[in-house]
Amino acid sequence: MNEDAAIFFAPPEMVTWIGYTLIVLGFFAMGISLVTIGPKRFFVMAVIKPESVKNERFVSGPFHFFPHPAYIGYLAIAFGNFLSSGKNYALGIFLFGMILFPIVIWLEEEELAKRIGA
């Protein structure tokens, strides 16, 4: 398959750098989320083994501004990848995240509400 056929658009240099910046900011959002809630919560141990962590809702740090900063980070990385490469698959990954993450967030919020009684 011709590699150019998979390109949605050929990004100008400035758009490429905006994409790289979004990727870095996305990893930063994921990292700050991990540091704020800890690895057990970040890597789903609170759901798998709820007795291993204290039941609480985080509202400090990045969670004060965004209830799910890691998902914002994932989307920033996906969109940054699309902007920096212009590839169709990168746009597909971003759109998939835009559809999937609200569903996952809703399910997580329902599970958290049942677990902490909020």
N, CA, C and O atoms as a printed pandas DataFrame, in Angstrom:
     atom_number atom_name residue_name chain_id  residue_number  x_coord  y_coord  z_coord
0              1         N          MET        A               1    0.838   -1.187    0.000
1              2        CA          MET        A               1    0.000    0.000    0.000
2              3         C          MET        A               1    0.876    1.241    0.000
3              4         O          MET        A               1    1.873    1.312    0.718
4              5         N          ASN        A               2    0.502    2.197   -0.795
5              6        CA          ASN        A               2    1.219    3.450   -0.862
6              7         C          ASN        A               2    1.083    4.196    0.460
7              8         O          ASN        A               2   -0.030    4.421    0.935
8              9         N          GLU        A               3    2.210    4.579    1.056
9             10        CA          GLU        A               3    2.189    5.246    2.363
10            11         C          GLU        A               3    1.424    6.567    2.314
11            12         O          GLU        A               3    0.774    6.938    3.291
12            13         N          ASP        A               4    1.495    7.276    1.195
13            14        CA          ASP        A               4    0.788    8.549    1.072
14            15         C          ASP        A               4   -0.723    8.372    1.072
15            16         O          ASP        A               4   -1.446    9.314    1.397
16            17         N          ALA        A               5   -1.219    7.195    0.716
17            18        CA          ALA        A               5   -2.660    6.953    0.698
18            19         C          ALA        A               5   -3.241    6.966    2.103
19            20         O          ALA        A               5   -4.438    7.202    2.272
20            21         N          ALA        A               6   -2.417    6.716    3.110
21            22        CA          ALA        A               6   -2.889    6.676    4.486
22            23         C          ALA        A               6   -2.824    8.049    5.153
23            24         O          ALA        A               6   -3.119    8.173    6.342
24            25         N          ILE        A               7   -2.443    9.066    4.407
25            26        CA          ILE        A               7   -2.319   10.401    4.998
26            27         C          ILE        A               7   -3.619   11.167    4.815
27            28         O          ILE        A               7   -4.116   11.313    3.698
28            29         N          PHE        A               8   -4.161   11.652    5.920
29            30        CA          PHE        A               8   -5.359   12.477    5.906
30            31         C          PHE        A               8   -5.009   13.877    5.418
31            32         O          PHE        A               8   -5.729   14.475    4.618
32            33         N          PHE        A               9   -3.872   14.390    5.925
33            34        CA          PHE        A               9   -3.349   15.674    5.448
34            35         C          PHE        A               9   -1.861   15.705    5.734
35            36         O          PHE        A               9   -1.388   15.023    6.644
36            37         N          ALA        A              10   -1.124   16.480    4.974
37            38        CA          ALA        A              10    0.306   16.653    5.208
38            39         C          ALA        A              10    0.479   17.861    6.123
39            40         O          ALA        A              10    0.290   18.997    5.688
40            41         N          PRO        A              11    0.838   17.628    7.394
41            42        CA          PRO        A              11    0.876   18.742    8.337
42            43         C          PRO        A              11    2.034   19.698    8.079
43            44         O          PRO        A              11    3.164   19.271    7.842
44            45         N          PRO        A              12    1.741   20.991    8.128
45            46        CA          PRO        A              12    2.832   21.974    8.072
46            47         C          PRO        A              12    3.687   21.856    9.335
47            48         O          PRO        A              12    3.255   21.274   10.330
48            49         N          GLU        A              13    4.875   22.399    9.290
49            50        CA          GLU        A              13    5.807   22.271   10.415
50            51         C          GLU        A              13    5.216   22.802   11.723
51            52         O          GLU        A              13    5.397   22.183   12.772
52            53         N          MET        A              14    4.524   23.923   11.679
53            54        CA          MET        A              14    3.943   24.503   12.896
54            55         C          MET        A              14    2.891   23.561   13.496
55            56         O          MET        A              14    2.837   23.401   14.715
56            57         N          VAL        A              15    2.065   22.944   12.666
57            58        CA          VAL        A              15    1.045   21.998   13.139
58            59         C          VAL        A              15    1.718   20.774   13.737
59            60         O          VAL        A              15    1.248   20.235   14.739
60            61         N          THR        A              16    2.812   20.331   13.134
61            62        CA          THR        A              16    3.566   19.202   13.676
62            63         C          THR        A              16    4.059   19.518   15.077
63            64         O          THR        A              16    3.962   18.674   15.968
64            65         N          TRP        A              17    4.580   20.705   15.287
65            66        CA          TRP        A              17    5.084   21.089   16.615
66            67         C          TRP        A              17    3.941   21.248   17.620
67            68         O          TRP        A              17    4.112   20.947   18.801
68            69         N          ILE        A              18    2.805   21.708   17.171
69            70        CA          ILE        A              18    1.633   21.763   18.064
70            71         C          ILE        A              18    1.260   20.335   18.475
71            72         O          ILE        A              18    0.932   20.087   19.636
72            73         N          GLY        A              19    1.309   19.411   17.535
73            74        CA          GLY        A              19    1.042   18.010   17.839
74            75         C          GLY        A              19    2.025   17.457   18.862
75            76         O          GLY        A              19    1.620   16.788   19.813
76            77         N          TYR        A              20    3.315   17.731   18.674
77            78        CA          TYR        A              20    4.317   17.267   19.642
78            79         C          TYR        A              20    4.052   17.855   21.027
79            80         O          TYR        A              20    4.189   17.165   22.038
80            81         N          THR        A              21    3.679   19.112   21.066
81            82        CA          THR        A              21    3.376   19.762   22.347
82            83         C          THR        A              21    2.191   19.099   23.030
83            84         O          THR        A              21    2.207   18.883   24.242
84            85         N          LEU        A              22    1.157   18.774   22.250
85            86        CA          LEU        A              22    0.001   18.079   22.828
86            87         C          LEU        A              22    0.382   16.701   23.366
87            88         O          LEU        A              22   -0.133   16.272   24.399
88            89         N          ILE        A              23    1.269   16.018   22.678
89            90        CA          ILE        A              23    1.726   14.704   23.147
90            91         C          ILE        A              23    2.438   14.846   24.491
91            92         O          ILE        A              23    2.177   14.074   25.414
92            93         N          VAL        A              24    3.324   15.814   24.605
93            94        CA          VAL        A              24    4.040   16.038   25.866
94            95         C          VAL        A              24    3.071   16.419   26.972
95            96         O          VAL        A              24    3.171   15.901   28.085
96            97         N          LEU        A              25    2.131   17.319   26.686
97            98        CA          LEU        A              25    1.147   17.726   27.687
98            99         C          LEU        A              25    0.258   16.550   28.096
99           100         O          LEU        A              25   -0.130   16.435   29.258
100          101         N          GLY        A              26   -0.060   15.686   27.144
101          102        CA          GLY        A              26   -0.851   14.503   27.451
102          103         C          GLY        A              26   -0.131   13.571   28.409
103          104         O          GLY        A              26   -0.727   13.071   29.363
104          105         N          PHE        A              27    1.155   13.334   28.155
105          106        CA          PHE        A              27    1.924   12.498   29.078
106          107         C          PHE        A              27    2.048   13.163   30.442
107          108         O          PHE        A              27    2.035   12.483   31.469
108          109         N          PHE        A              28    2.167   14.478   30.458
109          110        CA          PHE        A              28    2.212   15.210   31.736
110          111         C          PHE        A              28    0.901   15.022   32.492
111          112         O          PHE        A              28    0.924   14.777   33.698
112          113         N          ALA        A              29   -0.235   15.129   31.818
113          114        CA          ALA        A              29   -1.541   14.950   32.468
114          115         C          ALA        A              29   -1.673   13.540   33.031
115          116         O          ALA        A              29   -2.180   13.357   34.137
116          117         N          MET        A              30   -1.223   12.553   32.281
117          118        CA          MET        A              30   -1.269   11.178   32.783
118          119         C          MET        A              30   -0.354   11.013   33.991
119          120         O          MET        A              30   -0.732   10.376   34.973
120          121         N          GLY        A              31    0.829   11.575   33.925
121          122        CA          GLY        A              31    1.789   11.459   35.018
122          123         C          GLY        A              31    1.311   12.138   36.288
123          124         O          GLY        A              31    1.435   11.577   37.376
124          125         N          ILE        A              32    0.768   13.338   36.162
125          126        CA          ILE        A              32    0.282   14.055   37.342
126          127         C          ILE        A              32   -0.922   13.343   37.937
127          128         O          ILE        A              32   -1.112   13.362   39.153
128          129         N          SER        A              33   -1.728   12.722   37.108
129          130        CA          SER        A              33   -2.845   11.922   37.590
130          131         C          SER        A              33   -2.331   10.717   38.374
131          132         O          SER        A              33   -2.841   10.415   39.453
132          133         N          LEU        A              34   -1.335   10.039   37.843
133          134        CA          LEU        A              34   -0.736    8.884   38.503
134          135         C          LEU        A              34   -0.152    9.270   39.856
135          136         O          LEU        A              34   -0.361    8.572   40.848
136          137         N          VAL        A              35    0.574   10.375   39.896
137          138        CA          VAL        A              35    1.187   10.821   41.148
138          139         C          VAL        A              35    0.117   11.222   42.168
139          140         O          VAL        A              35    0.261   10.935   43.356
140          141         N          THR        A              36   -0.940   11.873   41.721
141          142        CA          THR        A              36   -1.985   12.354   42.632
142          143         C          THR        A              36   -2.763   11.210   43.259
143          144         O          THR        A              36   -2.980   11.217   44.470
144          145         N          ILE        A              37   -3.185   10.236   42.482
145          146        CA          ILE        A              37   -4.030    9.175   43.034
146          147         C          ILE        A              37   -3.255    7.920   43.409
147          148         O          ILE        A              37   -3.788    7.051   44.099
148          149         N          GLY        A              38   -2.018    7.811   42.972
149          150        CA          GLY        A              38   -1.198    6.649   43.296
150          151         C          GLY        A              38   -1.379    5.530   42.295
151          152         O          GLY        A              38   -2.397    5.457   41.607
152          153         N          PRO        A              39   -0.381    4.651   42.215
153          154        CA          PRO        A              39   -0.427    3.587   41.209
154          155         C          PRO        A              39   -1.547    2.576   41.409
155          156         O          PRO        A              39   -2.079    2.045   40.434
156          157         N          LYS        A              40   -1.916    2.299   42.668
157          158        CA          LYS        A              40   -2.979    1.299   42.879
158          159         C          LYS        A              40   -4.292    1.758   42.255
159          160         O          LYS        A              40   -4.996    0.958   41.639
160          161         N          ARG        A              41   -4.624    3.023   42.406
161          162        CA          ARG        A              41   -5.864    3.526   41.819
162          163         C          ARG        A              41   -5.717    3.727   40.316
163          164         O          ARG        A              41   -6.625    3.409   39.548
164          165         N          PHE        A              42   -4.581    4.249   39.908
165          166        CA          PHE        A              42   -4.373    4.534   38.491
166          167         C          PHE        A              42   -4.438    3.255   37.660
167          168         O          PHE        A              42   -4.972    3.258   36.551
168          169         N          PHE        A              43   -3.902    2.176   38.190
169          170        CA          PHE        A              43   -3.865    0.915   37.451
170          171         C          PHE        A              43   -4.987   -0.034   37.878
171          172         O          PHE        A              43   -4.807   -1.251   37.829
172          173         N          VAL        A              44   -6.133    0.492   38.292
173          174        CA          VAL        A              44   -7.405   -0.197   38.479
174          175         C          VAL        A              44   -7.452   -1.165   39.667
175          176         O          VAL        A              44   -8.406   -1.935   39.780
176          177         N          MET        A              45   -6.463   -1.147   40.543
177          178        CA          MET        A              45   -6.503   -2.044   41.695
178          179         C          MET        A              45   -7.675   -1.703   42.624
179          180         O          MET        A              45   -8.165   -2.578   43.336
180          181         N          ALA        A              46   -8.126   -0.450   42.626
181          182        CA          ALA        A              46   -9.267   -0.059   43.464
182          183         C          ALA        A              46  -10.531   -0.795   43.046
183          184         O          ALA        A              46  -11.427   -1.001   43.866
184          185         N          VAL        A              47  -10.613   -1.185   41.812
185          186        CA          VAL        A              47  -11.775   -1.928   41.321
186          187         C          VAL        A              47  -11.555   -3.430   41.507
187          188         O          VAL        A              47  -12.468   -4.143   41.925
188          189         N          ILE        A              48  -10.353   -3.911   41.200
189          190        CA          ILE        A              48  -10.063   -5.335   41.297
190          191         C          ILE        A              48  -10.017   -5.792   42.757
191          192         O          ILE        A              48  -10.587   -6.824   43.112
192          193         N          LYS        A              49   -9.333   -5.011   43.596
193          194        CA          LYS        A              49   -9.222   -5.331   45.023
194          195         C          LYS        A              49   -9.589   -4.082   45.829
195          196         O          LYS        A              49   -8.699   -3.394   46.328
196          197         N          PRO        A              50  -10.873   -3.780   45.964
197          198        CA          PRO        A              50  -11.284   -2.544   46.631
198          199         C          PRO        A              50  -10.799   -2.434   48.077
199          200         O          PRO        A              50  -10.640   -1.325   48.589
200          201         N          GLU        A              51  -10.563   -3.560   48.738
201          202        CA          GLU        A              51  -10.110   -3.511   50.124
202          203         C          GLU        A              51   -8.668   -3.020   50.240
203          204         O          GLU        A              51   -8.218   -2.694   51.339
204          205         N          SER        A              52   -7.935   -2.960   49.125
205          206        CA          SER        A              52   -6.532   -2.555   49.164
206          207         C          SER        A              52   -6.338   -1.039   49.178
207          208         O          SER        A              52   -5.221   -0.564   49.382
208          209         N          VAL        A              53   -7.398   -0.283   48.966
209          210        CA          VAL        A              53   -7.291    1.185   48.970
210          211         C          VAL        A              53   -8.449    1.799   49.761
211          212         O          VAL        A              53   -9.512    1.198   49.916
212          213         N          LYS        A              54   -8.206    3.007   50.250
213          214        CA          LYS        A              54   -9.257    3.745   50.952
214          215         C          LYS        A              54  -10.262    4.256   49.924
215          216         O          LYS        A              54   -9.871    4.787   48.885
216          217         N          ASN        A              55  -11.548    4.098   50.207
217          218        CA          ASN        A              55  -12.583    4.591   49.296
218          219         C          ASN        A              55  -12.725    6.100   49.450
219          220         O          ASN        A              55  -13.104    6.590   50.513
220          221         N          GLU        A              56  -12.422    6.827   48.388
221          222        CA          GLU        A              56  -12.545    8.273   48.405
222          223         C          GLU        A              56  -12.616    8.804   46.976
223          224         O          GLU        A              56  -12.181    8.157   46.024
224          225         N          ARG        A              57  -13.175    9.994   46.862
225          226        CA          ARG        A              57  -13.237   10.693   45.579
226          227         C          ARG        A              57  -12.195   11.802   45.626
227          228         O          ARG        A              57  -12.171   12.594   46.569
228          229         N          PHE        A              58  -11.345   11.863   44.628
229          230        CA          PHE        A              58  -10.304   12.886   44.589
230          231         C          PHE        A              58  -10.851   14.166   43.964
231          232         O          PHE        A              58  -11.476   14.137   42.904
232          233         N          VAL        A              59  -10.608   15.275   44.632
233          234        CA          VAL        A              59  -11.026   16.574   44.111
234          235         C          VAL        A              59   -9.893   17.595   44.222
235          236         O          VAL        A              59  -10.117   18.793   44.047
236          237         N          SER        A              60   -8.680   17.126   44.510
237          238        CA          SER        A              60   -7.543   18.036   44.614
238          239         C          SER        A              60   -6.613   17.832   43.425
239          240         O          SER        A              60   -6.799   16.918   42.621
240          241         N          GLY        A              61   -5.616   18.693   43.331
241          242        CA          GLY        A              61   -4.661   18.600   42.231
242          243         C          GLY        A              61   -5.365   18.747   40.892
243          244         O          GLY        A              61   -6.245   19.595   40.743
244          245         N          PRO        A              62   -4.983   17.926   39.915
245          246        CA          PRO        A              62   -5.609   18.043   38.587
246          247         C          PRO        A              62   -7.084   17.653   38.619
247          248         O          PRO        A              62   -7.854   18.049   37.744
248          249         N          PHE        A              63   -7.478   16.872   39.634
249          250        CA          PHE        A              63   -8.876   16.431   39.740
250          251         C          PHE        A              63   -9.798   17.587   40.138
251          252         O          PHE        A              63  -11.019   17.483   40.020
252          253         N          HIS        A              64   -9.208   18.682   40.607
253          254        CA          HIS        A              64  -10.003   19.876   40.907
254          255         C          HIS        A              64  -10.559   20.486   39.615
255          256         O          HIS        A              64  -11.653   21.050   39.607
256          257         N          PHE        A              65   -9.799   20.367   38.534
257          258        CA          PHE        A              65  -10.185   20.968   37.252
258          259         C          PHE        A              65  -10.857   19.974   36.309
259          260         O          PHE        A              65  -11.784   20.328   35.581
260          261         N          PHE        A              66  -10.379   18.722   36.328
261          262        CA          PHE        A              66  -10.905   17.680   35.454
262          263         C          PHE        A              66  -11.143   16.425   36.288
263          264         O          PHE        A              66  -10.228   15.980   36.982
264          265         N          PRO        A              67  -12.333   15.843   36.245
265          266        CA          PRO        A              67  -12.557   14.634   37.032
266          267         C          PRO        A              67  -11.741   13.431   36.542
267          268         O          PRO        A              67  -11.518   12.490   37.304
268          269         N          HIS        A              68  -11.304   13.448   35.310
269          270        CA          HIS        A              68  -10.539   12.328   34.744
270          271         C          HIS        A              68   -9.367   12.867   33.915
271          272         O          HIS        A              68   -9.404   12.799   32.686
272          273         N          PRO        A              69   -8.322   13.405   34.571
273          274        CA          PRO        A              69   -7.221   14.019   33.814
274          275         C          PRO        A              69   -6.446   13.042   32.943
275          276         O          PRO        A              69   -5.905   13.448   31.915
276          277         N          ALA        A              70   -6.374   11.772   33.317
277          278        CA          ALA        A              70   -5.641   10.815   32.477
278          279         C          ALA        A              70   -6.324   10.665   31.117
279          280         O          ALA        A              70   -5.646   10.558   30.094
280          281         N          TYR        A              71   -7.653   10.658   31.096
281          282        CA          TYR        A              71   -8.361   10.539   29.817
282          283         C          TYR        A              71   -8.145   11.782   28.952
283          284         O          TYR        A              71   -8.047   11.682   27.729
284          285         N          ILE        A              72   -8.072   12.941   29.585
285          286        CA          ILE        A              72   -7.725   14.164   28.841
286          287         C          ILE        A              72   -6.329   13.983   28.239
287          288         O          ILE        A              72   -6.084   14.364   27.094
288          289         N          GLY        A              73   -5.421   13.400   29.022
289          290        CA          GLY        A              73   -4.073   13.136   28.526
290          291         C          GLY        A              73   -4.056   12.169   27.358
291          292         O          GLY        A              73   -3.345   12.386   26.377
292          293         N          TYR        A              74   -4.841   11.096   27.459
293          294        CA          TYR        A              74   -4.909   10.129   26.356
294          295         C          TYR        A              74   -5.399   10.809   25.078
295          296         O          TYR        A              74   -4.848   10.600   23.997
296          297         N          LEU        A              75   -6.449   11.629   25.225
297          298        CA          LEU        A              75   -6.990   12.324   24.044
298          299         C          LEU        A              75   -5.986   13.327   23.477
299          300         O          LEU        A              75   -5.865   13.469   22.260
300          301         N          ALA        A              76   -5.266   14.022   24.361
301          302        CA          ALA        A              76   -4.254   14.982   23.896
302          303         C          ALA        A              76   -3.155   14.254   23.119
303          304         O          ALA        A              76   -2.698   14.736   22.083
304          305         N          ILE        A              77   -2.738   13.097   23.623
305          306        CA          ILE        A              77   -1.713   12.312   22.921
306          307         C          ILE        A              77   -2.232   11.849   21.559
307          308         O          ILE        A              77   -1.528   11.946   20.554
308          309         N          ALA        A              78   -3.457   11.349   21.533
309          310        CA          ALA        A              78   -4.021   10.863   20.263
310          311         C          ALA        A              78   -4.173   12.002   19.259
311          312         O          ALA        A              78   -3.825   11.846   18.088
312          313         N          PHE        A              79   -4.695   13.153   19.712
313          314        CA          PHE        A              79   -4.870   14.268   18.782
314          315         C          PHE        A              79   -3.515   14.838   18.367
315          316         O          PHE        A              79   -3.328   15.222   17.212
316          317         N          GLY        A              80   -2.568   14.892   19.311
317          318        CA          GLY        A              80   -1.221   15.355   18.974
318          319         C          GLY        A              80   -0.554   14.451   17.952
319          320         O          GLY        A              80    0.155   14.925   17.064
320          321         N          ASN        A              81   -0.780   13.143   18.076
321          322        CA          ASN        A              81   -0.248   12.194   17.102
322          323         C          ASN        A              81   -0.856   12.450   15.727
323          324         O          ASN        A              81   -0.160   12.413   14.713
324          325         N          PHE        A              82   -2.156   12.708   15.706
325          326        CA          PHE        A              82   -2.806   13.013   14.426
326          327         C          PHE        A              82   -2.232   14.296   13.821
327          328         O          PHE        A              82   -1.897   14.332   12.637
328          329         N          LEU        A              83   -2.119   15.349   14.639
329          330        CA          LEU        A              83   -1.607   16.615   14.105
330          331         C          LEU        A              83   -0.166   16.497   13.634
331          332         O          LEU        A              83    0.206   17.098   12.626
332          333         N          SER        A              84    0.648   15.731   14.348
333          334        CA          SER        A              84    2.053   15.647   13.973
334          335         C          SER        A              84    2.296   14.713   12.794
335          336         O          SER        A              84    3.297   14.854   12.092
336          337         N          SER        A              85    1.393   13.759   12.569
337          338        CA          SER        A              85    1.616   12.809   11.470
338          339         C          SER        A              85    0.668   13.017   10.291
339          340         O          SER        A              85    1.030   12.777    9.139
340          341         N          GLY        A              86   -0.556   13.467   10.596
341          342        CA          GLY        A              86   -1.558   13.606    9.549
342          343         C          GLY        A              86   -2.125   12.283    9.069
343          344         O          GLY        A              86   -2.794   12.240    8.037
344          345         N          LYS        A              87   -1.871   11.205    9.795
345          346        CA          LYS        A              87   -2.277    9.863    9.366
346          347         C          LYS        A              87   -3.734    9.569    9.712
347          348         O          LYS        A              87   -4.251   10.004   10.741
348          349         N          ASN        A              88   -4.376    8.819    8.822
349          350        CA          ASN        A              88   -5.774    8.414    9.024
350          351         C          ASN        A              88   -5.963    7.617   10.310
351          352         O          ASN        A              88   -6.911    7.857   11.057
352          353         N          TYR        A              89   -5.060    6.666   10.573
353          354        CA          TYR        A              89   -5.219    5.827   11.756
354          355         C          TYR        A              89   -5.196    6.663   13.033
355          356         O          TYR        A              89   -5.904    6.353   13.991
356          357         N          ALA        A              90   -4.380    7.730   13.050
357          358        CA          ALA        A              90   -4.283    8.583   14.234
358          359         C          ALA        A              90   -5.598    9.330   14.458
359          360         O          ALA        A              90   -6.036    9.499   15.596
360          361         N          LEU        A              91   -6.214    9.768   13.381
361          362        CA          LEU        A              91   -7.526   10.397   13.509
362          363         C          LEU        A              91   -8.539    9.379   14.017
363          364         O          LEU        A              91   -9.379    9.707   14.855
364          365         N          GLY        A              92   -8.469    8.149   13.519
365          366        CA          GLY        A              92   -9.376    7.096   13.971
366          367         C          GLY        A              92   -9.215    6.800   15.453
367          368         O          GLY        A              92  -10.207    6.612   16.157
368          369         N          ILE        A              93   -7.977    6.755   15.933
369          370        CA          ILE        A              93   -7.732    6.513   17.357
370          371         C          ILE        A              93   -8.321    7.643   18.192
371          372         O          ILE        A              93   -8.949    7.395   19.222
372          373         N          PHE        A              94   -8.123    8.877   17.755
373          374        CA          PHE        A              94   -8.670   10.020   18.485
374          375         C          PHE        A              94  -10.199    9.970   18.512
375          376         O          PHE        A              94  -10.802   10.159   19.568
376          377         N          LEU        A              95  -10.820    9.721   17.379
377          378        CA          LEU        A              95  -12.289    9.659   17.328
378          379         C          LEU        A              95  -12.831    8.499   18.157
379          380         O          LEU        A              95  -13.871    8.626   18.802
380          381         N          PHE        A              96  -12.126    7.368   18.139
381          382        CA          PHE        A              96  -12.519    6.225   18.964
382          383         C          PHE        A              96  -12.500    6.611   20.443
383          384         O          PHE        A              96  -13.413    6.268   21.194
384          385         N          GLY        A              97  -11.451    7.327   20.851
385          386        CA          GLY        A              97  -11.366    7.802   22.230
386          387         C          GLY        A              97  -12.471    8.780   22.573
387          388         O          GLY        A              97  -13.011    8.745   23.679
388          389         N          MET        A              98  -12.808    9.645   21.644
389          390        CA          MET        A              98  -13.884   10.625   21.880
390          391         C          MET        A              98  -15.233    9.933   22.078
391          392         O          MET        A              98  -16.100   10.447   22.785
392          393         N          ILE        A              99  -15.404    8.789   21.464
393          394        CA          ILE        A              99  -16.643    8.021   21.626
394          395         C          ILE        A              99  -16.567    7.128   22.867
395          396         O          ILE        A              99  -17.521    7.058   23.641
396          397         N          LEU        A             100  -15.442    6.451   23.057
397          398        CA          LEU        A             100  -15.314    5.469   24.131
398          399         C          LEU        A             100  -15.167    6.097   25.511
399          400         O          LEU        A             100  -15.802    5.630   26.456
400          401         N          PHE        A             101  -14.354    7.136   25.662
401          402        CA          PHE        A             101  -14.046    7.667   26.986
402          403         C          PHE        A             101  -15.260    8.190   27.740
403          404         O          PHE        A             101  -15.346    7.959   28.946
404          405         N          PRO        A             102  -16.200    8.879   27.109
405          406        CA          PRO        A             102  -17.392    9.276   27.883
406          407         C          PRO        A             102  -18.157    8.073   28.441
407          408         O          PRO        A             102  -18.709    8.149   29.539
408          409         N          ILE        A             103  -18.193    6.983   27.709
409          410        CA          ILE        A             103  -18.859    5.770   28.197
410          411         C          ILE        A             103  -18.091    5.194   29.381
411          412         O          ILE        A             103  -18.687    4.834   30.396
412          413         N          VAL        A             104  -16.769    5.108   29.251
413          414        CA          VAL        A             104  -15.935    4.585   30.328
414          415         C          VAL        A             104  -16.046    5.482   31.560
415          416         O          VAL        A             104  -16.147    4.981   32.681
416          417         N          ILE        A             105  -16.029    6.789   31.366
417          418        CA          ILE        A             105  -16.154    7.720   32.490
418          419         C          ILE        A             105  -17.493    7.525   33.186
419          420         O          ILE        A             105  -17.552    7.499   34.416
420          421         N          TRP        A             106  -18.553    7.389   32.427
421          422        CA          TRP        A             106  -19.885    7.182   33.019
422          423         C          TRP        A             106  -19.894    5.894   33.839
423          424         O          TRP        A             106  -20.406    5.881   34.958
424          425         N          LEU        A             107  -19.332    4.807   33.295
425          426        CA          LEU        A             107  -19.278    3.536   34.020
426          427         C          LEU        A             107  -18.420    3.650   35.281
427          428         O          LEU        A             107  -18.777    3.113   36.330
428          429         N          GLU        A             108  -17.302    4.341   35.177
429          430        CA          GLU        A             108  -16.446    4.520   36.352
430          431         C          GLU        A             108  -17.147    5.336   37.428
431          432         O          GLU        A             108  -17.045    5.020   38.613
432          433         N          GLU        A             109  -17.853    6.375   37.024
433          434        CA          GLU        A             109  -18.580    7.204   37.993
434          435         C          GLU        A             109  -19.672    6.402   38.692
435          436         O          GLU        A             109  -19.885    6.552   39.895
436          437         N          GLU        A             110  -20.364    5.549   37.937
437          438        CA          GLU        A             110  -21.396    4.688   38.529
438          439         C          GLU        A             110  -20.775    3.715   39.533
439          440         O          GLU        A             110  -21.302    3.535   40.631
440          441         N          GLU        A             111  -19.677    3.100   39.167
441          442        CA          GLU        A             111  -19.006    2.146   40.047
442          443         C          GLU        A             111  -18.496    2.862   41.304
443          444         O          GLU        A             111  -18.647    2.348   42.412
444          445         N          LEU        A             112  -17.900    4.034   41.138
445          446        CA          LEU        A             112  -17.383    4.784   42.284
446          447         C          LEU        A             112  -18.510    5.198   43.228
447          448         O          LEU        A             112  -18.365    5.103   44.446
448          449         N          ALA        A             113  -19.612    5.649   42.680
449          450        CA          ALA        A             113  -20.748    6.051   43.505
450          451         C          ALA        A             113  -21.264    4.874   44.332
451          452         O          ALA        A             113  -21.607    5.044   45.502
452          453         N          LYS        A             114  -21.320    3.697   43.740
453          454        CA          LYS        A             114  -21.756    2.491   44.489
454          455         C          LYS        A             114  -20.740    2.127   45.564
455          456         O          LYS        A             114  -21.114    1.732   46.668
456          457         N          ARG        A             115  -19.456    2.259   45.242
457          458        CA          ARG        A             115  -18.416    1.847   46.176
458          459         C          ARG        A             115  -18.293    2.786   47.367
459          460         O          ARG        A             115  -18.115    2.333   48.498
460          461         N          ILE        A             116  -18.387    4.102   47.123
461          462        CA          ILE        A             116  -18.220    5.041   48.238
462          463         C          ILE        A             116  -19.538    5.582   48.754
463          464         O          ILE        A             116  -19.562    6.318   49.741
464          465         N          GLY        A             117  -20.639    5.227   48.100
465          466        CA          GLY        A             117  -21.937    5.669   48.568
466          467         C          GLY        A             117  -22.194    7.151   48.358
467          468         O          GLY        A             117  -22.878    7.789   49.159
468          469         N          ALA        A             118  -21.647    7.698   47.283
469          470        CA          ALA        A             118  -21.838    9.140   47.022
470          471         C          ALA        A             118  -22.913    9.382   46.012
471          472         O          ALA        A             118  -23.201   10.532   45.680
